[in-house]
Amino acid sequence: QVQLVESGGGLVQPGGFLRLSCAASGFAFGMSSMSWFRQAGPDRELVATIVSDGFNSEYADSVKGRFTISRDNDKNILYLQMNSLKPEDTAVYYCNTPWSTLDWGQGTQVTVSS
């Protein structure tokens, strides 16, 4: 049974930081490219993607230089380090494959506000 469990969200002031985690199980995590998405309205936005071996990643222009995606294939965990957070980063954050092929988890809420 595929399971994606996101955690690490919370309330943070502008300029602050958070690290999100996604614990994955039930599929070949170490062989899969993985992504972080976020949703603040009706559409879900692709934020960052990392390939299976972790050596290449891509970012949305809106987070480039501030967010870093990484993974631990021994622990089946995907991470998103978010620095210099802005109010417009407020959203529910999810992990999935870049093609959204897995059942979505519950997400983790990130709120950036003073």
N, C-alpha and C positions, 0 to 999 in steps of 0.2 A: 504494500500500500504506500503510494507516494505521499510524503508529508513535507511541507515547507512551513517552518515556524520562525517568524520574524520577531525580533526583540531589540531593545535598546533605545526606543524612542522616548520622548518626553518633552517637557517645556524648557526652552533655553532662550537666553537673551540674544539679540542680534550681536554678531561677532563671536558667538560662542561655538562650541563644538559638541558633537555626539559621535558615537560609533555604533552602528547597527550591525546586528548579526542575523544570519538566516541558517538555521539548522535544517539540513536536508536528509531525507531517508527514503528508501524504497525504490531508488533508481541509481544508475551508474553516474553518480555525481562527478567523480574524477575524470570522466570522459565527456562531460557536457560543458559547453559554454554556458555561462550564467549571467544574468542581468539583474539590476535593480530598476524598479519602476516606481513612480509615485503618482498619486491621484489626489488632486485638490478640487476637482469639479467633475464633469461628466466623462472626461477623457483621461486615460491612463498614459503617462509620459514615460518613455524610456530614458533613464538617467545615465546608466553606465553598464558596460558589458566587459567581461573578462573571458578569455579563452580557457580551455580545459587545463592547460599546464600552467596558467597564471602569468605567462610571459608577455602577453599583449592585452591591452585594454583600450576601450574607447569611451568617450564621455559626451554628453550633451553639451552644447556651447554654454548653456546657462550654469553649469557646474564645473566646467573645466578649470583646473588650477585650484579648486577648493575641495573637491571630493576625490577620494581614492578608493577604488574597488580592489579587494584582494580575496584570497581564498586559502583554506587549509584543507587539502584533499585527504589528509590522514584523518581529520576529524569531521569531514563532510560539512564544513561551515563556510559560508560566504559572508564577507564583511563589507561595510561601507563606512569609511572614515569621512566625516563631514566637518569641515573647518570653515571659519568665517561665514557662519550661517546668516541668512537674510530672511526677512519676513516672507518673501516669496518662495522660500523653501518649505513653508508649512504645507504639509500633505500627509496622507497615509502612504507609507513606503512598503513595497512588496518585492519579493524575489521570485524569479522564474527563469526559464530558458529565454533566450532572445526572441524566440518565436511563440512564447507563451503557451508551450505545449503541455504544461503540467497544471493540475488543479491549483488554484490560488490559495494561499494561506490567508490568515486573518489580517495580516499587515501590522505595522506598528506606527502609531501616530507621532509625528514630529510637529511641534508647534514652536515657532520662533516669534517671540513677542517680548516687548519690554513692559 
